[in-house]
Amino acid sequence: MIHRKRGRLAAIILAAGKGTRMKSDLTKVLHPLCGRSMVWYVTALARKLGAEKTVMVVGHQAALVMEAMTGEDLTYAVQEEQLGSAHAVLQAGNALHGFDGDVLILCGDVPLLLPATIEALLENHRSNKDAITVMTALLNDPGSYGRVVKNEAGEVLKIVEARDANEEEKAIREINTGIYCARSDFLFEAVRKIGNTNSQGEYYFTDIFEIARRQQRRTGSFVLRDPSEAMGINTVADLEVAERIMKTRYQRSV
């Protein structure tokens, strides 16, 4: 376990999605990666970081996910309908009621993040006294990723989905990885204010940055040095790439 000099930490792991692009009846987060389910690595990351409480938001094949995680020190929140990322985070609110500290939001299909990377994210978040910080990456071809729009001071004004971005926004190379750290006293109050007036009819967690700006709260970003760490597993091909990365790491460590 990593021992922190300051600050309390809780974690939310988003693991409710089906993962249709895996072309499998098995829910995406339970697909094996080097002998363990991909979500196991995310759970292990939260544990190594010293999270006091880890809430896993489950939905599709919830019982199967909970059974696979038997023995892990987890609290579960069930997202009955998949209504978007903000709705998923909101499901963890009751489990973290009364918690005063920072909340790390992780994705169950992003298993390659290293503890040192998240430590650096947390240090950045705390030293800047941000209400919320997003982990970002710089890509030469940002493609379908959400673009991070910032002001001259480096504060995040908003995150725009690629499908909703104008030409100027599409030219931005800094993208959203879907990993966040937020103050608990801000997080759940703000998430409740997020609406679903968009083309998908979903509650986008990224709208929280505009809410923070309206409240004159600080918003920050932390640029990931190695974008492959934040790679999301969406297809069997992605899983094969992740296997190669993980095996290479193991070979380097022995």
Backbone as CSV, one residue per row, in Angstrom:
resi,resn,N_x,N_y,N_z,CA_x,CA_y,CA_z,C_x,C_y,C_z
1,MET,0.844,-1.203,0.000,0.000,0.000,0.000,0.879,1.253,0.000
2,ILE,0.432,2.247,-0.777,1.147,3.519,-0.808,0.645,4.374,0.352
3,HIS,1.546,4.902,1.106,1.144,5.711,2.262,1.200,7.196,1.895
4,ARG,0.079,7.865,2.033,-0.010,9.247,1.686,0.318,10.151,2.832
5,LYS,0.947,11.249,2.543,1.278,12.222,3.581,0.026,12.996,3.989
6,ARG,-0.879,13.169,3.110,-2.060,13.955,3.453,-3.243,13.522,2.587
7,GLY,-4.422,13.773,3.121,-5.622,13.594,2.320,-6.230,12.216,2.373
8,ARG,-7.526,12.185,2.515,-8.269,10.932,2.489,-8.684,10.639,1.050
9,LEU,-8.806,9.346,0.742,-9.118,8.950,-0.627,-10.154,7.825,-0.642
10,ALA,-11.134,7.967,-1.525,-12.071,6.899,-1.848,-12.024,6.712,-3.354
11,ALA,-12.523,5.583,-3.823,-12.508,5.311,-5.264,-13.858,4.816,-5.734
12,ILE,-14.215,5.209,-6.950,-15.392,4.684,-7.644,-14.886,4.005,-8.905
13,ILE,-15.289,2.748,-9.092,-14.922,2.021,-10.312,-16.187,1.812,-11.133
14,LEU,-16.201,2.349,-12.331,-17.362,2.235,-13.203,-17.272,0.935,-14.006
15,ALA,-18.193,0.022,-13.725,-18.116,-1.314,-14.337,-19.491,-1.841,-14.715
16,ALA,-20.373,-0.943,-15.160,-21.762,-1.343,-15.409,-22.056,-1.678,-16.868
17,GLY,-21.179,-1.263,-17.786,-21.470,-1.403,-19.210,-21.388,-2.834,-19.718
18,LYS,-22.046,-3.066,-20.837,-22.075,-4.402,-21.442,-20.833,-4.668,-22.285
19,GLY,-20.440,-3.681,-23.106,-19.285,-3.861,-23.973,-19.628,-4.655,-25.221
20,THR,-20.557,-4.130,-26.014,-21.049,-4.862,-27.182,-19.967,-5.119,-28.228
21,ARG,-18.964,-4.239,-28.290,-17.926,-4.410,-29.319,-16.994,-5.589,-29.036
22,MET,-17.083,-6.170,-27.829,-16.290,-7.362,-27.540,-16.870,-8.596,-28.238
23,LYS,-18.144,-8.424,-28.750,-18.821,-9.529,-29.449,-18.808,-10.815,-28.608
24,SER,-19.235,-10.655,-27.365,-19.236,-11.772,-26.422,-20.424,-11.626,-25.484
25,ASP,-20.938,-12.763,-25.002,-22.024,-12.715,-24.020,-21.516,-12.294,-22.647
26,LEU,-20.220,-12.418,-22.417,-19.629,-12.060,-21.124,-19.452,-10.553,-21.026
27,THR,-19.872,-9.979,-19.903,-19.705,-8.537,-19.714,-18.235,-8.141,-19.844
28,LYS,-18.000,-6.977,-20.414,-16.648,-6.597,-20.833,-15.609,-6.668,-19.723
29,VAL,-15.925,-6.158,-18.538,-14.900,-6.027,-17.488,-14.410,-7.362,-16.940
30,LEU,-15.121,-8.451,-17.267,-14.690,-9.764,-16.784,-13.824,-10.515,-17.800
31,HIS,-13.580,-9.915,-18.945,-12.704,-10.571,-19.921,-11.298,-10.688,-19.336
32,PRO,-10.657,-11.850,-19.518,-9.354,-12.078,-18.889,-8.201,-11.337,-19.560
33,LEU,-7.311,-10.840,-18.717,-6.089,-10.163,-19.151,-4.942,-10.754,-18.334
34,CYS,-4.080,-11.507,-19.003,-2.963,-12.174,-18.319,-3.442,-12.981,-17.103
35,GLY,-4.547,-13.684,-17.294,-5.004,-14.611,-16.260,-5.958,-14.052,-15.227
36,ARG,-6.224,-12.753,-15.261,-7.177,-12.148,-14.327,-8.154,-11.268,-15.096
37,SER,-9.336,-11.068,-14.542,-10.291,-10.183,-15.213,-9.728,-8.766,-15.238
38,MET,-10.040,-8.038,-16.317,-9.457,-6.691,-16.444,-9.855,-5.792,-15.274
39,VAL,-11.066,-5.962,-14.733,-11.489,-5.093,-13.637,-10.717,-5.400,-12.350
40,TRP,-10.164,-6.602,-12.231,-9.368,-6.935,-11.047,-8.189,-5.982,-10.923
41,TYR,-7.572,-5.637,-12.038,-6.404,-4.745,-12.008,-6.788,-3.345,-11.519
42,VAL,-7.986,-2.917,-11.863,-8.458,-1.596,-11.424,-8.721,-1.627,-9.918
43,THR,-9.290,-2.718,-9.444,-9.528,-2.897,-8.010,-8.196,-2.912,-7.248
44,ALA,-7.216,-3.617,-7.796,-5.891,-3.695,-7.164,-5.233,-2.320,-7.119
45,LEU,-5.452,-1.511,-8.157,-4.896,-0.158,-8.191,-5.456,0.684,-7.046
46,ALA,-6.774,0.651,-6.862,-7.402,1.410,-5.773,-6.850,0.975,-4.421
47,ARG,-6.657,-0.322,-4.266,-6.118,-0.854,-3.007,-4.690,-0.356,-2.770
48,LYS,-3.849,-0.399,-3.801,-2.456,0.044,-3.679,-2.361,1.532,-3.349
49,LEU,-3.329,2.292,-3.806,-3.331,3.737,-3.553,-3.827,4.074,-2.149
50,GLY,-4.321,3.070,-1.440,-4.766,3.294,-0.073,-6.165,3.855,0.038
51,ALA,-7.013,3.576,-0.950,-8.403,4.052,-0.880,-9.092,3.461,0.349
52,GLU,-9.696,4.322,1.149,-10.405,3.873,2.357,-11.628,3.050,1.999
53,LYS,-12.268,3.431,0.913,-13.470,2.735,0.473,-13.484,2.726,-1.047
54,THR,-13.805,1.577,-1.627,-13.907,1.468,-3.074,-15.307,0.998,-3.427
55,VAL,-16.001,1.807,-4.213,-17.362,1.495,-4.637,-17.325,1.101,-6.108
56,MET,-17.791,-0.101,-6.397,-17.869,-0.543,-7.787,-19.309,-0.424,-8.263
57,VAL,-19.495,0.341,-9.339,-20.822,0.519,-9.916,-21.026,-0.572,-10.963
58,VAL,-21.964,-1.454,-10.705,-22.221,-2.592,-11.588,-23.603,-2.466,-12.219
59,GLY,-23.799,-3.176,-13.317,-25.090,-3.130,-13.996,-25.300,-4.401,-14.776
60,HIS,-24.741,-4.451,-15.984,-24.867,-5.639,-16.817,-24.157,-6.823,-16.149
61,GLN,-24.875,-7.917,-15.996,-24.350,-9.125,-15.334,-23.747,-8.786,-13.958
62,ALA,-24.472,-7.960,-13.206,-23.992,-7.489,-11.900,-23.638,-8.639,-10.968
63,ALA,-24.495,-9.640,-10.902,-24.244,-10.761,-9.989,-22.974,-11.507,-10.349
64,LEU,-22.728,-11.628,-11.644,-21.528,-12.322,-12.116,-20.270,-11.532,-11.752
65,VAL,-20.338,-10.216,-11.909,-19.192,-9.362,-11.559,-18.910,-9.455,-10.057
66,MET,-19.953,-9.378,-9.243,-19.781,-9.451,-7.789,-19.213,-10.806,-7.364
67,GLU,-19.670,-11.857,-8.028,-19.146,-13.186,-7.712,-17.661,-13.281,-8.070
68,ALA,-17.295,-12.716,-9.209,-15.895,-12.753,-9.652,-14.988,-11.961,-8.713
69,MET,-15.547,-10.959,-8.046,-14.763,-10.100,-7.148,-14.837,-10.561,-5.686
70,THR,-15.355,-11.762,-5.459,-15.431,-12.295,-4.098,-14.054,-12.242,-3.432
71,GLY,-14.037,-11.748,-2.186,-12.772,-11.648,-1.459,-12.145,-10.269,-1.523
72,GLU,-12.610,-9.449,-2.474,-12.119,-8.074,-2.573,-12.935,-7.190,-1.621
73,ASP,-12.290,-6.195,-1.057,-12.959,-5.305,-0.105,-13.680,-4.205,-0.882
74,LEU,-14.866,-4.532,-1.386,-15.606,-3.613,-2.237,-17.016,-3.380,-1.708
75,THR,-17.528,-2.186,-1.996,-18.935,-1.880,-1.790,-19.541,-1.753,-3.186
76,TYR,-20.764,-2.246,-3.363,-21.372,-2.221,-4.699,-22.543,-1.248,-4.764
77,ALA,-22.659,-0.615,-5.927,-23.826,0.204,-6.247,-24.323,-0.285,-7.600
78,VAL,-25.622,-0.492,-7.719,-26.177,-1.050,-8.953,-26.803,0.059,-9.808
79,GLN,-26.357,0.118,-11.054,-26.948,1.032,-12.032,-27.921,0.209,-12.878
80,GLU,-29.199,0.295,-12.545,-30.197,-0.550,-13.197,-30.312,-0.255,-14.692
81,GLU,-30.278,1.045,-15.036,-30.304,1.461,-16.438,-29.022,2.216,-16.731
82,GLN,-28.417,1.961,-17.894,-27.197,2.679,-18.266,-27.590,4.000,-18.940
83,LEU,-27.630,5.042,-18.125,-28.105,6.343,-18.608,-26.973,7.365,-18.743
84,GLY,-25.743,6.883,-18.776,-24.611,7.791,-18.950,-23.671,7.787,-17.767
85,SER,-22.496,8.384,-17.970,-21.424,8.343,-16.968,-21.770,9.106,-15.694
86,ALA,-22.473,10.235,-15.816,-22.852,10.998,-14.617,-23.847,10.204,-13.781
87,HIS,-24.778,9.554,-14.444,-25.765,8.718,-13.757,-25.065,7.569,-13.029
88,ALA,-24.024,7.012,-13.652,-23.262,5.922,-13.029,-22.567,6.402,-11.757
89,VAL,-21.915,7.554,-11.828,-21.225,8.101,-10.654,-22.222,8.397,-9.540
90,LEU,-23.375,8.907,-9.908,-24.394,9.258,-8.911,-24.832,8.044,-8.095
91,GLN,-24.804,6.860,-8.703,-25.218,5.647,-7.994,-24.328,5.357,-6.785
92,ALA,-23.087,5.853,-6.821,-22.138,5.619,-5.718,-22.325,6.610,-4.572
93,GLY,-23.208,7.588,-4.761,-23.380,8.652,-3.778,-23.764,8.170,-2.392
94,ASN,-24.722,7.249,-2.315,-25.171,6.760,-0.999,-24.047,6.047,-0.261
95,ALA,-23.269,5.253,-0.995,-22.185,4.484,-0.380,-21.089,5.390,0.169
96,LEU,-20.956,6.581,-0.398,-19.910,7.514,0.052,-20.491,8.694,0.826
97,HIS,-21.737,8.563,1.253,-22.358,9.634,2.044,-21.543,9.881,3.319
98,GLY,-21.187,11.134,3.550,-20.431,11.492,4.744,-18.932,11.422,4.581
99,PHE,-18.472,10.874,3.443,-17.017,10.803,3.225,-16.491,12.189,2.896
100,ASP,-15.410,12.588,3.565,-14.812,13.908,3.348,-13.378,13.714,2.860
101,GLY,-13.194,13.908,1.578,-11.863,13.722,1.008,-11.932,13.776,-0.505
102,ASP,-10.965,13.152,-1.149,-10.936,13.117,-2.598,-11.503,11.792,-3.094
103,VAL,-12.216,11.861,-4.208,-12.804,10.669,-4.812,-12.159,10.455,-6.177
104,LEU,-11.542,9.314,-6.342,-10.908,8.940,-7.599,-11.909,8.139,-8.415
105,ILE,-12.136,8.554,-9.657,-13.077,7.852,-10.525,-12.297,7.089,-11.583
106,LEU,-12.435,5.767,-11.549,-11.709,4.875,-12.442,-12.695,4.111,-13.315
107,CYS,-12.192,3.559,-14.405,-13.026,2.781,-15.315,-12.620,1.311,-15.268
108,GLY,-13.605,0.439,-15.183,-13.334,-0.983,-15.079,-12.693,-1.588,-16.307
109,ASP,-12.728,-0.854,-17.432,-12.124,-1.354,-18.670,-10.821,-0.627,-19.016
110,VAL,-10.213,0.015,-17.999,-8.912,0.696,-18.183,-7.939,0.093,-17.172
111,PRO,-7.345,-1.063,-17.511,-6.573,-1.834,-16.525,-5.065,-1.568,-16.484
112,LEU,-4.566,-0.671,-17.334,-3.111,-0.524,-17.460,-2.519,0.639,-16.664
113,LEU,-3.340,1.380,-15.943,-2.829,2.520,-15.168,-1.894,2.055,-14.054
114,LEU,-0.817,2.805,-13.851,0.164,2.480,-12.813,-0.065,3.340,-11.569
115,PRO,0.182,2.786,-10.375,-0.014,3.554,-9.143,0.732,4.883,-9.128
116,ALA,1.966,4.894,-9.624,2.761,6.138,-9.611,2.093,7.227,-10.444
117,THR,1.430,6.829,-11.513,0.732,7.796,-12.371,-0.431,8.429,-11.622
118,ILE,-1.210,7.602,-10.931,-2.343,8.142,-10.185,-1.874,8.964,-8.994
119,GLU,-0.763,8.560,-8.379,-0.179,9.370,-7.303,0.144,10.776,-7.813
120,ALA,0.702,10.853,-9.013,1.042,12.152,-9.598,-0.213,12.962,-9.896
121,LEU,-1.274,12.290,-10.366,-2.555,12.957,-10.594,-3.093,13.544,-9.296
122,LEU,-3.059,12.749,-8.231,-3.570,13.205,-6.937,-2.753,14.374,-6.392
123,GLU,-1.447,14.300,-6.549,-0.573,15.387,-6.086,-0.888,16.678,-6.834
124,ASN,-1.083,16.560,-8.139,-1.435,17.716,-8.968,-2.779,18.297,-8.522
125,HIS,-3.760,17.429,-8.326,-5.103,17.837,-7.917,-5.073,18.578,-6.576
126,ARG,-4.329,18.039,-5.630,-4.302,18.619,-4.279,-3.475,19.898,-4.209
127,SER,-2.342,19.898,-4.868,-1.481,21.090,-4.790,-2.136,22.293,-5.461
128,ASN,-2.952,22.033,-6.491,-3.645,23.127,-7.172,-4.977,23.487,-6.519
129,LYS,-5.366,22.674,-5.500,-6.640,22.899,-4.809,-7.820,22.915,-5.792
130,ASP,-7.797,21.949,-6.720,-8.875,21.851,-7.702,-10.102,21.182,-7.090
131,ALA,-11.274,21.611,-7.543,-12.504,20.911,-7.171,-12.566,19.590,-7.928
132,ILE,-12.081,19.616,-9.176,-12.035,18.407,-10.000,-10.880,18.499,-10.988
133,THR,-10.226,17.374,-11.190,-9.100,17.274,-12.121,-9.359,16.094,-13.043
134,VAL,-9.101,16.298,-14.335,-9.244,15.219,-15.301,-7.861,14.788,-15.778
135,MET,-7.665,13.486,-15.912,-6.439,12.982,-16.516,-6.607,13.061,-18.033
136,THR,-5.637,13.655,-18.692,-5.720,13.835,-20.139,-4.503,13.208,-20.823
137,ALA,-4.567,13.172,-22.137,-3.428,12.699,-22.928,-3.354,13.548,-24.188
138,LEU,-2.153,13.690,-24.721,-1.949,14.423,-25.976,-1.788,13.413,-27.103
139,LEU,-2.677,13.481,-28.087,-2.635,12.554,-29.208,-2.476,13.313,-30.518
140,ASN,-1.671,12.775,-31.422,-1.534,13.381,-32.750,-2.826,13.247,-33.539
141,ASP,-3.532,12.139,-33.304,-4.815,11.923,-33.965,-5.874,11.682,-32.880
142,PRO,-6.527,12.749,-32.410,-7.475,12.616,-31.290,-8.743,11.845,-31.646
143,GLY,-9.048,11.732,-32.934,-10.161,10.900,-33.381,-11.471,11.169,-32.681
144,SER,-12.056,10.136,-32.084,-13.388,10.238,-31.489,-13.371,10.575,-30.001
145,TYR,-12.196,10.902,-29.471,-12.106,11.222,-28.045,-12.647,12.627,-27.758
146,GLY,-13.138,12.820,-26.539,-13.592,14.137,-26.113,-12.419,15.101,-26.005
147,ARG,-12.613,16.349,-26.447,-11.542,17.356,-26.432,-11.624,18.192,-25.154
148,VAL,-10.458,18.502,-24.591,-10.369,19.275,-23.355,-10.108,20.741,-23.717
149,VAL,-11.085,21.590,-23.436,-11.001,23.017,-23.754,-10.557,23.778,-22.509
150,LYS,-9.444,24.523,-22.624,-8.872,25.213,-21.460,-8.714,26.698,-21.729
151,ASN,-8.588,27.459,-20.633,-8.277,28.883,-20.790,-6.761,29.081,-20.733
152,GLU,-6.327,30.330,-20.824,-4.890,30.611,-20.867,-4.188,30.235,-19.564
153,ALA,-4.946,30.175,-18.470,-4.374,29.800,-17.166,-4.270,28.288,-17.008
154,GLY,-4.752,27.538,-18.006,-4.669,26.085,-17.946,-5.833,25.419,-17.234
155,GLU,-6.845,26.209,-16.869,-8.022,25.628,-16.213,-8.952,25.043,-17.269
156,VAL,-9.605,23.933,-16.929,-10.513,23.272,-17.872,-11.852,24.008,-17.895
157,LEU,-12.210,24.526,-19.057,-13.493,25.213,-19.205,-14.611,24.213,-19.477
158,LYS,-14.308,23.229,-20.327,-15.309,22.205,-20.661,-14.633,21.061,-21.401
159,ILE,-15.324,19.949,-21.483,-14.889,18.815,-22.299,-15.988,18.574,-23.321
160,VAL,-15.600,18.581,-24.592,-16.566,18.479,-25.677,-16.433,17.116,-26.359
161,GLU,-17.546,16.400,-26.453,-17.542,15.132,-27.185,-17.207,15.413,-28.647
162,ALA,-16.458,14.511,-29.264,-16.008,14.715,-30.648,-17.181,14.990,-31.582
163,ARG,-18.300,14.272,-31.375,-19.458,14.436,-32.263,-20.098,15.804,-32.121
164,ASP,-19.864,16.471,-30.970,-20.457,17.792,-30.730,-19.460,18.934,-30.949
165,ALA,-18.203,18.608,-31.270,-17.151,19.630,-31.366,-17.210,20.377,-32.698
166,ASN,-16.882,21.686,-32.629,-16.747,22.448,-33.873,-15.336,22.237,-34.427
167,GLU,-15.036,22.850,-35.562,-13.743,22.592,-36.218,-12.562,23.030,-35.348
168,GLU,-12.707,24.144,-34.659,-11.641,24.639,-33.779,-11.401,23.662,-32.622
169,GLU,-12.478,23.158,-32.059,-12.362,22.206,-30.945,-11.806,20.862,-31.410
170,LYS,-12.172,20.442,-32.596,-11.660,19.178,-33.125,-10.147,19.212,-33.323
171,ALA,-9.601,20.411,-33.505,-8.151,20.567,-33.717,-7.358,20.414,-32.413
172,ILE,-8.047,20.421,-31.269,-7.375,20.265,-29.970,-6.837,18.845,-29.838
173,ARG,-5.575,18.715,-29.401,-4.933,17.400,-29.281,-5.079,16.795,-27.895
174,GLU,-5.444,17.620,-26.911,-5.571,17.111,-25.538,-6.937,16.466,-25.369
175,ILE,-6.924,15.187,-24.989,-8.184,14.424,-24.922,-8.464,13.941,-23.498
176,ASN,-9.721,13.629,-23.272,-10.196,13.127,-21.985,-9.988,11.616,-21.911
177,THR,-9.330,11.138,-20.852,-9.124,9.694,-20.687,-10.265,9.026,-19.903
178,GLY,-11.127,9.840,-19.281,-12.218,9.275,-18.483,-11.832,8.969,-17.048
179,ILE,-10.646,9.416,-16.628,-10.178,9.234,-15.250,-10.194,10.601,-14.565
180,TYR,-10.773,10.662,-13.358,-10.947,11.945,-12.681,-10.626,11.831,-11.194
181,CYS,-10.353,12.982,-10.589,-10.268,13.089,-9.139,-11.059,14.333,-8.740
182,ALA,-11.928,14.191,-7.749,-12.784,15.311,-7.352,-12.935,15.376,-5.846
183,ARG,-13.148,16.580,-5.348,-13.460,16.753,-3.937,-14.860,16.201,-3.682
184,SER,-15.006,15.407,-2.628,-16.298,14.777,-2.353,-17.395,15.813,-2.091
185,ASP,-17.031,16.933,-1.428,-18.042,17.935,-1.099,-18.562,18.658,-2.340
186,PHE,-17.826,18.581,-3.424,-18.261,19.173,-4.692,-18.914,18.130,-5.596
187,LEU,-18.341,16.938,-5.640,-18.685,15.924,-6.631,-20.170,15.597,-6.701
188,PHE,-20.736,15.097,-5.616,-22.103,14.574,-5.697,-23.152,15.679,-5.810
189,GLU,-22.867,16.824,-5.188,-23.768,17.975,-5.333,-23.821,18.410,-6.797
190,ALA,-22.643,18.444,-7.446,-22.573,18.881,-8.847,-23.175,17.858,-9.796
191,VAL,-22.929,16.566,-9.543,-23.442,15.519,-10.437,-24.970,15.545,-10.487
192,ARG,-25.593,15.880,-9.372,-27.066,15.936,-9.331,-27.623,17.035,-10.241
193,LYS,-26.780,17.983,-10.604,-27.224,19.110,-11.439,-27.060,18.848,-12.933
194,ILE,-26.425,17.742,-13.281,-26.175,17.437,-14.690,-27.456,16.962,-15.371
195,GLY,-27.758,17.550,-16.528,-28.951,17.170,-17.286,-28.600,16.238,-18.441
196,ASN,-29.609,15.924,-19.252,-29.393,15.005,-20.371,-29.888,15.569,-21.697
197,THR,-29.806,16.898,-21.818,-30.237,17.530,-23.065,-29.083,17.503,-24.067
198,ASN,-28.864,16.345,-24.650,-27.836,16.185,-25.691,-28.333,15.153,-26.694
199,SER,-27.562,14.954,-27.754,-27.995,14.087,-28.853,-28.217,12.644,-28.420
200,GLN,-27.539,12.215,-27.342,-27.663,10.834,-26.875,-28.725,10.661,-25.784
201,GLY,-29.186,11.792,-25.222,-30.154,11.706,-24.131,-29.559,11.091,-22.873
202,GLU,-28.235,11.253,-22.718,-27.533,10.667,-21.574,-27.010,11.761,-20.650
203,TYR,-26.691,11.341,-19.421,-26.134,12.262,-18.433,-24.610,12.162,-18.514
204,TYR,-23.981,13.149,-19.149,-22.537,13.142,-19.363,-21.809,13.670,-18.130
205,PHE,-20.920,12.883,-17.579,-20.151,13.336,-16.428,-19.313,14.569,-16.769
206,THR,-18.866,14.660,-18.010,-17.992,15.771,-18.415,-18.657,17.138,-18.241
207,ASP,-19.987,17.173,-18.176,-20.684,18.452,-17.965,-20.350,19.063,-16.607
208,ILE,-19.751,18.279,-15.728,-19.417,18.758,-14.386,-18.416,19.912,-14.417
209,PHE,-17.602,19.976,-15.471,-16.610,21.053,-15.545,-17.267,22.406,-15.763
210,GLU,-18.315,22.454,-16.562,-19.016,23.720,-16.762,-19.761,24.127,-15.489
211,ILE,-20.257,23.156,-14.750,-20.904,23.446,-13.466,-19.883,24.033,-12.494
212,ALA,-18.697,23.437,-12.450,-17.629,23.948,-11.571,-17.253,25.380,-11.934
213,ARG,-17.178,25.667,-13.228,-16.819,27.031,-13.654,-17.894,28.029,-13.230
214,ARG,-19.157,27.623,-13.352,-20.236,28.529,-12.941,-20.175,28.809,-11.445
215,GLN,-19.681,27.841,-10.684,-19.545,28.009,-9.232,-18.204,28.646,-8.852
216,GLN,-17.427,29.006,-9.874,-16.096,29.617,-9.678,-15.174,28.706,-8.867
217,ARG,-15.297,27.393,-9.146,-14.406,26.418,-8.537,-13.257,26.132,-9.494
218,ARG,-12.102,25.768,-8.938,-10.933,25.483,-9.766,-11.083,24.122,-10.460
219,THR,-10.701,24.101,-11.733,-10.756,22.864,-12.526,-9.395,22.661,-13.182
220,GLY,-8.879,21.451,-13.116,-7.536,21.225,-13.645,-7.438,19.987,-14.505
221,SER,-6.272,19.839,-15.121,-5.991,18.629,-15.896,-4.583,18.151,-15.564
222,PHE,-4.386,16.865,-15.719,-3.084,16.243,-15.518,-2.782,15.435,-16.769
223,VAL,-1.711,15.821,-17.472,-1.388,15.181,-18.753,-0.589,13.906,-18.514
224,LEU,-1.130,12.819,-19.012,-0.504,11.513,-18.892,0.718,11.437,-19.808
225,ARG,1.829,10.990,-19.258,3.057,10.922,-20.061,2.974,9.831,-21.124
226,ASP,2.426,8.675,-20.747,2.309,7.544,-21.672,0.832,7.244,-21.897
227,PRO,0.257,7.709,-23.019,-1.183,7.537,-23.256,-1.645,6.085,-23.236
228,SER,-0.752,5.127,-23.486,-1.175,3.722,-23.515,-1.667,3.245,-22.150
229,GLU,-1.235,3.920,-21.071,-1.697,3.552,-19.730,-3.211,3.708,-19.582
230,ALA,-3.755,4.685,-20.289,-5.192,4.984,-20.152,-6.013,4.338,-21.262
231,MET,-5.417,3.373,-21.932,-6.107,2.692,-23.022,-7.335,1.948,-22.508
232,GLY,-8.482,2.228,-23.112,-9.698,1.511,-22.761,-9.817,0.259,-23.609
233,ILE,-10.278,-0.820,-23.013,-10.424,-2.082,-23.735,-11.849,-2.167,-24.273
234,ASN,-11.995,-2.023,-25.575,-13.325,-2.058,-26.187,-13.530,-3.243,-27.123
235,THR,-12.432,-3.814,-27.632,-12.519,-4.902,-28.597,-11.529,-6.001,-28.221
236,VAL,-11.666,-7.136,-28.860,-10.732,-8.237,-28.646,-9.321,-7.804,-29.063
237,ALA,-9.229,-7.011,-30.128,-7.924,-6.508,-30.581,-7.280,-5.631,-29.504
238,ASP,-8.077,-4.791,-28.834,-7.562,-3.961,-27.732,-7.021,-4.841,-26.615
239,LEU,-7.736,-5.910,-26.330,-7.339,-6.826,-25.265,-5.986,-7.462,-25.580
240,GLU,-5.770,-7.791,-26.837,-4.494,-8.386,-27.263,-3.352,-7.385,-27.103
241,VAL,-3.606,-6.126,-27.434,-2.589,-5.076,-27.256,-2.251,-4.921,-25.778
242,ALA,-3.285,-4.896,-24.923,-3.081,-4.756,-23.476,-2.267,-5.928,-22.919
243,GLU,-2.535,-7.130,-23.419,-1.777,-8.322,-22.999,-0.298,-8.131,-23.301
244,ARG,0.004,-7.628,-24.493,1.414,-7.422,-24.886,2.085,-6.398,-23.985
245,ILE,1.369,-5.308,-23.674,1.928,-4.257,-22.810,2.208,-4.817,-21.417
246,MET,1.248,-5.572,-20.890,1.395,-6.104,-19.537,2.534,-7.133,-19.461
247,LYS,2.647,-7.961,-20.477,3.725,-8.953,-20.501,5.080,-8.282,-20.607
248,THR,5.175,-7.221,-21.368,6.421,-6.449,-21.487,6.808,-5.845,-20.144
249,ARG,5.811,-5.313,-19.432,6.080,-4.747,-18.090,6.643,-5.830,-17.163
250,TYR,6.022,-7.000,-17.229,6.455,-8.096,-16.349,7.898,-8.501,-16.666
251,GLN,8.209,-8.583,-17.942,9.563,-8.985,-18.362,10.599,-7.976,-17.891
252,ARG,10.221,-6.688,-17.899,11.143,-5.638,-17.452,11.383,-5.695,-15.951
253,SER,10.367,-6.195,-15.221,10.452,-6.174,-13.751,11.183,-7.382,-13.175
254,VAL,11.453,-8.400,-14.001,12.107,-9.595,-13.480,13.569,-9.660,-13.916
